[in-house]
């Protein structure tokens, strides 16, 4: 999981592969360029920048064997492991742990005297070869995930998996109760529960009853007294009962002990886009040996959860690069990073959680909880947070440490710094005013003591083989979202990458369900999408939208998932309130329908007027020339028959000749119409009739 920059270490930057040949002074390495068969010099700063590089062509990836099971990114998602796999790797690690710590002198006697109850299910008898194979795997990868057994074919078991699962849940349930019970009484309660369940099952589906001896054997394997001790003794004392009494902690080297704590910042920030004010909470991690700050993280809620602590651990392990470019007012260097050996926390409920313990256990980080009321055991981080608040109490927007001192001072109205400005201020404080300021408690500058301690103790800091693997391991949440052409919509924004788009195209080609699994942490500038075809996780980046621009979201700084969710809910709420309260919306819809109806009527009147004018012109010509207007006699209804009247004989020959003549000009035509000899009734009888057109 982690690699040490030492002789023989191989890594790849882009398409070029290197092997370290010699460690030189001034944090430089003589490397052999295997791609071009040349000898080169690479500085530690270049390596750190390559670790954080987002472009694949410039990213650093340490060499991994082709048969390494952890090359598959899905192996870094602890939620995909079954409870049996987790139990298997945990038991394997507990068996080899004494050997790794150097407390075993005679391995053969240790294996022969190892209780059978401590063996994992897949190992009925532990051999020396298997024991050393587990040790080799752990030393090679440096985490417990490599001890997970490979998938094999089905094996016959005397006890079915259904019975084991039911028994495990039953033991876990009884372990949480503070009231004491004997194992026999617990066995009787379990048998009674099975009998009641069998009443509703057929003969083939009934659960077999278990003997008391079998129950006792499995109970001793699964029983964990800590859950009961928490109710009776409290968290701190339960940890003491499990881990033993600890004396004063005096570290000998950097990264041996790292203290972690959090506190509300006595300072109010404001969102320039919405005008809302927040009082952030600051998470802080410091090296106990040198007082060197290792990580800090502001959050915008009342208290952190396990996910926030995991993200702080991620920041501890990753190198810090590009700080001066992002925060130009920072003047000094900050080189604090590495994998801590132990983490010291207080006994707050958020710190004592299985999620944090599981992740730290996977990579070999010990968790040390202070006894109740013993904050002096992590006095380094307590003093650091107290000094931070004292500094911020002198700035506009302070909450003051004493309410009486605050008086009528309105902290929210005085707030004048947004989240990006707060990040800048925190970097200036922890780098220039803590890491590079003389500290009388440790007798020097923490940054200098940090480097001196690394050199004297010959501590080789480790870097992840791939940054993505570490981010995936410390991801805090899992969700399922539909993959569309714009990418994945999450918290009102879209996440996209070319790899994710190729996954969408393949899903559409094969007709698969477009709902995919995603993993994310508290910083959602990137999320990870599960590719079930290749058993890989793909990174998708947050698209910069106009809404993010409007709310001044700068992706150079962390984008908190709570902040994104807040903006999404705010946007939806404002849209709903607008539709409910604004009457002009419904008025506008009604006006559109009215205008369409009036236009339809106006168009009908225009068409009718035009037909009437055309009909009048045609009738006048027929009356003058004597020709019949046959077009006007076409009925609209095909069932209507127009019966023609018998043609009338005109007694006036002069009039007939006048109308039959096609040679009349306008003056002659006027004289004929004006003549007294024209019989208009006879002319009218010859005119055709028809239905009025619509």
C-alpha positions in Angstrom: 0.0 0.0 0.0 2.8 2.4 0.8 6.3 2.5 -0.6 9.6 3.8 0.9 11.9 5.9 -1.1 15.0 3.8 -0.8 17.4 1.8 -2.9 15.7 -0.5 -5.4 12.3 1.2 -5.2 10.7 1.4 -8.7 8.1 3.9 -9.8 6.6 5.3 -12.9 5.9 8.9 -13.8 3.7 9.0 -16.9 5.2 6.6 -19.4 8.7 6.5 -17.9 9.8 4.0 -15.3 12.5 4.7 -12.8 14.5 2.7 -10.1 16.2 4.5 -7.2 19.9 3.8 -7.2 21.2 6.1 -4.5 19.9 8.6 -1.9 21.9 11.9 -2.2 21.9 14.9 0.0 19.4 17.8 -0.2 16.5 15.4 -0.7 17.7 14.3 -4.1 17.6 10.8 -5.6 19.9 9.2 -8.2 17.5 7.1 -10.3 17.9 4.8 -13.3 15.5 5.7 -16.1 14.6 2.2 -17.3 12.7 3.6 -20.3 15.7 5.4 -21.8 18.6 3.6 -20.1 20.0 6.7 -18.5 21.0 7.9 -15.0 19.1 11.0 -13.7 18.6 13.0 -10.6 15.1 13.6 -9.2 14.3 15.8 -6.2 11.8 14.9 -3.4 9.8 18.0 -4.4 9.3 16.6 -7.9 8.2 13.3 -6.5 5.7 15.0 -4.2 4.3 17.0 -7.0 3.9 13.9 -9.1 2.0 12.1 -6.3 -0.6 14.9 -6.3 -0.7 15.3 -10.1 -4.2 14.9 -11.5 -3.1 14.2 -15.1 -2.3 10.6 -15.8 0.6 11.5 -18.0 2.4 13.2 -15.1 1.2 11.1 -12.1 3.5 9.0 -10.0 2.6 5.3 -9.5 4.8 2.9 -7.6 5.6 -0.5 -9.1 3.3 -3.3 -8.2 3.6 -7.0 -9.2 1.2 -8.3 -11.9 -0.2 -10.8 -9.5 -0.8 -8.3 -6.7 -4.5 -8.6 -5.7 -4.5 -5.0 -4.5 -4.0 -3.7 -8.0 -7.8 -3.9 -8.4 -9.2 -0.7 -7.0 -12.3 -2.4 -5.8 -10.2 -4.1 -3.2 -9.8 -0.7 -1.5 -13.5 -0.4 -0.8 -14.0 -2.0 2.6 -17.8 -2.1 2.1 -17.4 -4.7 -0.6 -15.8 -7.2 1.9 -18.2 -9.8 3.5 -18.2 -10.2 7.2 -16.5 -13.6 6.8 -13.7 -12.1 4.8 -13.2 -9.3 7.3 -13.1 -11.9 10.1 -10.6 -14.0 8.2 -8.1 -11.3 7.6 -8.4 -9.9 11.1 -7.7 -13.3 12.6 -4.8 -13.9 10.3 -3.3 -10.5 11.3 -3.8 -11.2 15.1 -1.8 -14.5 14.6 1.2 -12.9 12.9 1.1 -9.6 14.9 3.3 -10.9 17.8 5.9 -12.0 15.3 5.9 -8.7 13.5 6.3 -6.8 16.8 9.2 -9.0 17.7 7.7 -10.6 20.8 8.1 -14.2 19.6 11.4 -16.0 20.0 10.4 -19.6 19.2 8.0 -19.6 16.2 7.5 -23.4 16.2 6.4 -23.5 19.9 4.2 -20.5 19.3 2.3 -22.2 16.4 2.0 -25.5 18.3 0.5 -23.8 21.4 -1.8 -21.5 19.4 -5.4 -22.1 20.6 -7.7 -23.6 17.9 -10.3 -20.9 18.6 -7.9 -18.2 17.3 -7.5 -19.9 13.9 -9.6 -18.5 11.0 -12.3 -20.7 9.5 -10.3 -21.5 6.4 -7.3 -22.9 8.4 -8.0 -26.0 10.5 -4.3 -26.4 11.3 -1.6 -23.8 10.9 1.7 -24.8 9.4 5.0 -22.9 9.4 4.8 -22.4 5.6 1.4 -20.7 5.9 2.5 -18.6 8.9 5.5 -17.2 7.0 3.5 -16.8 3.9 1.1 -14.5 5.8 4.0 -12.5 7.2 5.6 -12.1 3.7 2.3 -10.9 2.3 1.8 -8.3 5.1 5.4 -7.0 4.9 5.1 -6.7 1.2 1.9 -4.7 1.1 1.8 -3.2 4.6 -1.9 -3.7 5.3 -4.4 -6.3 6.4 -6.3 -6.3 3.1 -3.7 -8.5 1.5 -4.5 -11.2 4.1 -8.0 -11.6 2.7 -8.3 -15.2 1.4 -8.7 -15.6 -2.3 -12.1 -16.8 -3.6 -12.2 -20.6 -3.7 -14.8 -23.2 -4.5 -17.5 -24.2 -2.0 -16.4 -26.2 1.0 -18.5 -28.5 3.1 -19.2 -27.2 6.6 -20.8 -28.9 9.5 -22.6 -25.7 10.3 -24.4 -23.8 7.6 -23.7 -20.1 6.9 -27.3 -19.2 7.8 -26.8 -20.7 11.3 -23.4 -19.0 11.7 -24.9 -15.6 10.7 -27.9 -16.0 13.1 -25.6 -17.0 15.9 -23.2 -14.1 15.3 -26.1 -11.6 15.4 -27.4 -13.3 18.6 -24.0 -13.1 20.3 -23.5 -9.5 19.2 -26.9 -8.6 20.6 -26.3 -10.2 24.0 -22.8 -8.7 24.3 -24.3 -5.2 24.2 -26.4 -5.8 27.3 -24.9 -4.6 30.6 -26.7 -7.4 32.6 -24.5 -10.5 33.1 -25.7 -13.9 31.9 -24.0 -17.3 31.9 -23.1 -19.0 28.7 -25.6 -21.8 29.4 -28.5 -19.3 29.8 -27.5 -17.6 26.6 -27.5 -21.0 24.9 -31.0 -21.8 26.2 -32.3 -18.4 25.0 -30.7 -19.1 21.6 -32.4 -22.6 21.4 -35.7 -21.1 22.3 -35.4 -18.5 19.6 -34.6 -21.2 17.0 -37.6 -23.3 18.1 -39.9 -20.3 17.7 -38.6 -19.6 14.2 -39.0 -23.3 13.2 -42.7 -23.1 13.9 -43.1 -21.1 10.7 -40.8 -23.2 8.6 -41.4 -26.5 6.7 -39.5 -29.6 7.5 -36.8 -29.0 5.0 -36.3 -25.4 6.0 -36.0 -25.9 9.7 -32.9 -24.6 11.5 -31.0 -27.4 13.3 -30.6 -27.2 17.0 -27.1 -26.7 18.4 -25.5 -28.5 21.3 -24.3 -26.6 24.3 -20.6 -27.5 23.7 -20.8 -26.3 20.1 -22.4 -23.1 21.2 -19.7 -22.6 23.8 -17.0 -23.1 21.3 -18.4 -20.6 18.8 -19.4 -18.1 21.5 -15.8 -17.9 22.8 -14.7 -17.2 19.2 -17.2 -14.5 18.5 -17.6 -13.0 22.0 -16.3 -9.5 22.5 -16.5 -8.1 26.1 -15.8 -4.6 25.1 -19.4 -3.8 24.1 -20.6 -4.7 27.6 -17.7 -2.9 29.3 -18.6 0.3 27.5 -22.0 0.3 29.3 -20.5 -0.5 32.7 -17.1 1.2 32.7 -17.3 3.8 30.0 -15.4 4.1 26.8 -12.0 5.0 28.3 -12.1 2.2 30.9 -13.3 -0.3 28.3 -10.3 0.6 26.2 -8.0 0.2 29.2 -9.5 -3.2 30.0 -8.9 -4.3 26.4 -5.5 -2.6 25.7 -4.0 -2.4 29.2 -2.7 0.5 31.3 -0.6 3.0 29.5 2.0 5.2 31.1 3.1 8.6 29.9 3.8 8.9 26.2 7.2 10.2 25.3 7.9 9.8 21.6 11.4 9.1 20.3 10.8 10.1 16.6 8.4 12.0 14.3 5.2 10.2 13.3 5.4 7.8 16.3 2.4 9.6 17.9 0.1 12.0 16.3 -2.5 13.9 18.4 -5.9 14.7 16.9 -8.7 16.9 18.2 -11.3 19.4 17.1 -13.0 22.6 18.5 -15.4 25.3 17.3 -13.5 28.3 15.9 -14.2 31.5 17.8 -14.7 33.3 14.5 -17.7 33.8 12.2 -17.5 33.4 8.4 -20.0 34.6 5.8 -21.0 33.3 2.4 -20.6 36.2 0.0 -23.1 34.7 -2.4 -26.0 34.1 0.0 -25.1 36.3 3.0 -25.4 33.4 5.4 -23.0 33.2 8.3 -21.4 30.1 9.8 -19.2 29.3 12.8 -16.8 26.6 11.5 -15.3 23.7 13.5 -11.6 23.1 13.0 -10.1 19.6 13.0 -6.4 19.6 13.8 -3.6 16.9 13.8 -0.1 17.6 15.2 3.0 15.5 15.6 3.7 15.0 19.3 7.5 14.8 18.9 8.1 18.1 17.1 4.8 20.0 17.4 4.7 20.1 13.6 1.2 20.6 12.2 0.3 17.6 10.0 -3.2 18.5 8.9 -6.1 20.8 9.6 -9.6 20.9 8.2 -12.5 23.3 8.7 -16.0 21.9 8.6 -19.3 23.7 8.7 -21.5 21.7 11.2 -21.7 21.4 15.0 -19.3 18.4 15.3 -17.4 16.1 13.0 -18.3 12.5 12.1 -16.2 9.5 11.2 -16.0 10.7 7.6 -14.4 14.0 8.6 -11.8 12.2 10.7 -11.0 9.9 7.8 -10.5 12.9 5.5 -8.2 14.5 8.1 -6.1 11.3 8.2 -5.9 11.4 4.4 -4.5 14.9 4.6 -1.9 13.8 7.1 -0.6 11.1 4.8 -0.4 13.2 1.6 2.4 15.7 0.8 1.5 19.4 0.7 2.4 21.0 -2.7 1.4 24.2 -4.5 0.7 26.0 -1.3 2.4 29.3 -2.2 0.7 29.4 -5.6 -2.7 28.9 -4.0 -2.1 31.0 -0.9 0.3 33.8 -1.9 0.6 35.3 1.6 2.2 32.2 3.0 6.0 32.8 3.3 7.4 29.6 4.8 7.7 25.9 3.9 5.4 23.1 5.2 6.8 19.6 4.9 4.7 17.7 7.5 3.3 14.5 6.1 3.5 10.7 6.5 1.8 7.6 7.8 1.5 7.9 11.6 2.2 4.9 13.8 -0.3 5.8 16.4 -3.1 8.4 16.8 -4.1 9.8 20.1 -7.7 10.9 20.6 -10.1 11.7 23.4 -13.0 9.5 24.3 -15.7 11.5 22.5 -18.4 9.4 20.9 -17.5 10.5 17.4 -13.9 9.2 17.9 -14.9 5.8 19.2 -16.5 4.4 16.1 -16.0 1.2 14.2 -15.6 3.0 10.8 -12.5 4.9 12.0 -11.1 1.8 13.8 -11.6 -0.4 10.7 -9.7 1.9 8.3 -6.8 2.5 10.8 -6.6 -1.2 11.4 -6.3 -1.9 7.7 -3.1 0.1 7.3 -1.6 -0.6 10.7 -2.3 2.7 12.6 -2.9 2.2 16.3 -5.7 4.2 18.1 -5.0 5.4 21.6 -7.9 6.8 23.6 -7.4 9.0 26.6 -9.0 8.2 29.9 -12.0 10.3 30.8 -11.0 13.7 32.2 -7.3 13.3 31.1 -6.9 15.9 28.4 -3.3 16.4 29.5 -2.4 13.2 27.7 -2.9 15.0 24.4 -1.8 18.4 25.6 0.0 19.3 22.4 -3.1 19.4 20.2 -5.1 21.0 23.1 -2.6 23.9 23.4 -2.5 24.3 19.6 -6.3 24.7 19.3 -6.3 27.1 22.3 -3.6 29.3 20.7 -5.5 29.3 17.4 -8.6 30.7 19.0 -6.7 33.3 20.9 -5.3 34.6 17.6 -8.7 34.6 15.8 -10.3 36.4 18.8 -8.4 39.5 17.7 -10.1 39.7 14.3 -13.4 41.1 13.1 -16.2 38.5 13.5 -14.8 37.0 16.7 -17.2 35.3 19.1 -15.0 36.2 22.1 -14.1 33.5 24.7 -16.1 35.2 27.4 -19.8 36.2 26.8 -19.5 39.1 29.3 -16.6 40.5 27.4 -18.6 40.3 24.1 -21.4 42.5 25.4 -23.4 43.8 22.5 -20.9 43.0 19.9 -22.7 41.4 16.9 -20.3 38.8 15.6 -22.4 37.9 12.6 -22.7 41.5 11.3 -19.0 42.0 11.8 -18.2 38.8 9.7 -16.2 39.7 6.6 -14.4 36.5 5.5 -15.7 33.8 3.3 -14.7 30.1 3.2 -11.9 30.7 0.7 -10.5 33.5 2.8 -10.7 31.3 5.9 -8.6 28.6 4.1 -6.0 31.3 3.4 -6.0 32.5 6.9 -5.6 29.0 8.4 -2.7 28.2 6.1 -0.9 31.4 7.1 -1.5 30.7 10.8 -0.5 27.0 10.9 2.5 27.4 8.5 4.0 30.8 9.4 2.8 31.2 13.0 3.0 27.6 14.2 5.3 25.4 12.0 7.9 28.1 11.5 7.7 30.0 14.8 10.0 29.4 17.8 8.2 27.2 20.3 9.6 27.3 23.8 7.8 24.1 24.7 9.9 22.0 22.3 12.9 24.4 22.2 12.9 25.3 18.5 10.9 25.7 15.4 8.7 22.7 14.7 9.6 22.6 11.0 13.3 22.4 11.9 12.8 19.8 14.7 10.7 17.8 12.3 13.5 17.5 9.7 16.1 16.9 12.4 14.1 14.1 13.9 13.6 12.4 10.6 17.3 12.5 9.9 18.4 11.3 13.4 15.8 8.5 13.6 16.2 7.6 9.9 12.5 7.7 9.4 11.6 6.8 5.8 8.3 8.4 5.1 6.0 6.3 2.9 3.9 7.4 -0.1 0.8 5.6 -1.5 1.4 3.6 -4.7 -1.6 5.4 -6.2 -3.3 8.4 -4.6 -6.6 7.2 -5.9 -6.4 4.0 -3.8 -5.9 6.0 -0.7 -8.7 8.4 -1.5 -11.0 5.4 -2.2 -10.0 3.7 1.1 -10.8 6.9 3.1 -14.1 7.6 1.2 -16.9 8.1 3.6 -20.1 7.5 1.8 -21.6 5.2 -0.8 -24.6 6.0 -3.1 -26.2 4.9 -6.3 -26.9 7.4 -9.1 -28.1 7.2 -12.7 -25.3 7.7 -15.3 -26.5 10.0 -18.1 -25.0 11.9 -21.0 -24.1 14.8 -18.8 -22.4 12.5 -16.3 -23.7 11.7 -12.8 -26.0 14.2 -11.0 -25.2 14.5 -7.3 -26.3 17.2 -4.9 -27.6 19.2 -7.8 -24.3 19.2 -9.8 -22.9 17.0 -12.5 -19.7 14.9 -12.3 -18.0 13.8 -15.6 -14.9 12.3 -17.0 -14.1 10.7 -20.4 -13.6 7.3 -18.7 -17.0 7.5 -17.1 -18.5 8.5 -20.4 -17.0 5.4 -22.0 -18.6 3.3 -19.2 -22.0 4.9 -20.1 -21.6 4.0 -23.7 -20.8 0.4 -22.9 -23.8 0.2 -20.5 -26.1 1.5 -23.2 -24.7 -0.9 -25.8 -25.2 -3.9 -23.6 -28.6 -2.8 -22.3 -27.5 -2.7 -18.6 -29.0 -0.8 -15.8 -27.6 2.8 -15.8 -27.7 3.1 -12.0 -24.1 2.8 -10.8 -22.3 2.8 -7.5 -20.4 5.9 -6.4 -18.0 6.5 -3.5 -17.2 10.0 -2.1 -15.7 11.8 0.8 -16.4 15.1 2.5 -14.4 16.9 -0.3 -16.5 16.3 -3.5 -14.3 17.9 -6.1 -13.9 14.2 -7.3 -16.1 11.2 -6.8 -15.4 7.6 -7.8 -17.7 5.5 -10.1 -17.7 1.7 -9.9 -17.1 0.0 -13.3 -18.5 -3.5 -12.8 -17.2 -4.6 -16.2 -13.5 -4.2 -15.2 -14.0 -4.3 -11.4 -12.4 -0.8 -11.2 -13.3 2.6 -9.8 -13.2 5.6 -12.2 -12.7 9.2 -11.1 -15.3 11.8 -12.1 -14.7 15.5 -11.7 -17.1 18.2 -10.6 -18.2 20.3 -13.5 -17.9 24.1 -12.9 -21.5 25.4 -13.4 -23.0 28.8 -13.5 -24.6 28.2 -10.1 -21.2 27.4 -8.6 -19.8 30.6 -10.1 -22.7 32.5 -8.7 -22.0 31.2 -5.2 -18.3 31.8 -5.5 -17.3 28.1 -5.4 -13.6 27.9 -6.3 -12.5 24.3 -7.0 -8.9 25.2 -6.0 -10.2 24.9 -2.5 -12.0 21.8 -1.0 -15.7 21.6 -1.8 -17.6 20.2 1.2 -20.4 17.8 0.5 -22.5 19.5 3.2 -22.0 22.9 1.5 -23.0 21.4 -1.9 -26.1 19.8 -0.3 -27.0 23.1 1.4 -26.9 25.0 -1.9 -28.9 22.3 -3.6 -31.6 22.3 -1.0 -31.6 26.1 -1.0 -32.1 26.2 -4.7 -35.0 23.7 -4.6 -36.6 25.5 -1.7 -36.5 28.9 -3.4 -37.9 27.4 -6.6 -40.8 25.8 -4.8 -41.6 29.0 -2.8 -41.5 31.1 -6.0 -44.1 28.8 -7.7 -46.3 28.9 -4.6 -46.3 32.6 -3.8 -46.1 34.3 -7.2 -49.6 34.8 -8.8 -48.1 36.3 -11.9 -47.0 32.8 -13.0 -50.6 31.5 -13.1 -51.8 34.8 -14.6 -49.2 34.5 -17.4 -50.3 31.0 -18.2 -53.9 32.1 -18.5 -53.0 35.1 -20.7 -51.1 32.8 -23.1 -54.2 30.7 -23.5 -56.4 33.8 -24.0 -54.1 35.3 -26.6 -54.1 32.0 -28.5 -57.9 31.8 -28.4 -58.3 35.4 -29.6 -55.8 34.9 -32.4 -57.8 31.9 -33.6 -61.0 33.9 -33.7 -59.3 36.8 -35.5 -57.9 34.4 -38.1 -61.3 32.9 -38.7 -62.9 36.4 -39.2 -60.2 37.3 -41.7 -60.6 34.1 -43.7 -64.5 34.6 -43.7 -64.2 38.2 -44.9 -61.8 37.3 -47.6 -64.2 34.6 -48.9 -67.1 37.0 -48.9 -65.2 39.5 -51.0 -64.2 36.9 -53.5 -67.7 35.6 -53.7 -69.1 39.1 -54.4 -66.6 39.7 -57.3 -67.6 36.4 -58.9 -71.4 37.0 -58.6 -71.2 40.4 -60.2 -69.4 39.0 -63.3 -72.0 36.3 -63.6 -74.9 38.7 -63.5 -73.3 40.8 -66.2 -72.1 38.1 -68.6 -74.8 35.6 -68.0 -72.3 32.8 -67.1 -73.1 30.7 -64.0 -70.9 30.7 -60.9 -70.5 26.9 -60.6 -67.8 27.1 -57.9 -70.2 28.8 -55.5 -72.8 26.1 -56.1 -70.6 23.3 -54.7 -72.3 22.2 -51.4 -70.2 21.9 -48.3 -72.2 18.8 -47.3 -72.0 15.9 -49.8 -75.5 14.8 -48.8 -77.1 18.1 -49.9 -78.3 18.1 -53.5 -78.9 21.5 -55.2 -81.9 21.4 -57.4 -81.8 23.7 -60.4 -84.9 25.6 -61.4 -86.0 25.5 -65.0 -84.3 28.0 -67.2 -86.6 31.0 -67.8 -87.0 32.4 -71.3 -86.3 36.1 -71.6 -89.0 37.9 -73.6 -86.8 40.8 -74.2 -84.5 39.9 -77.1 -82.5 43.0 -76.8 -81.7 42.3 -73.2 -80.7 38.7 -74.0 -78.5 39.8 -76.8 -76.9 42.4 -74.6 -76.1 39.8 -71.9 -74.9 37.2 -74.4 -72.6 39.6 -76.0 -69.0 39.4 -75.0 -68.1 42.6 -76.8 -69.7 45.1 -74.4 -67.5 47.7 -72.9 -68.0 49.4 -69.5 -70.2 52.2 -70.8 -72.5 49.9 -72.7 -72.7 47.6 -69.7 -73.8 50.5 -67.5 -76.5 51.5 -70.0 -77.9 47.9 -70.2 -78.1 47.6 -66.4 -79.7 51.0 -66.2 -82.3 50.2 -68.9 -85.9 49.8 -68.0 -86.2 46.8 -70.2 -84.0 44.6 -67.9 -86.1 42.2 -66.0 -84.1 41.8 -62.7 -86.5 39.1 -61.3 -85.8 36.8 -64.2 -82.1 37.4 -63.8 -82.3 36.7 -60.1 -84.1 33.4 -60.8 -81.2 32.2 -62.9 -78.6 32.9 -60.2 -77.4 29.8 -58.3 -77.6 29.4 -54.5 -75.3 27.6 -52.1 -74.5 27.1 -48.5 -72.5 29.7 -46.7 -68.9 28.7 -46.3 -67.4 28.8 -42.8 
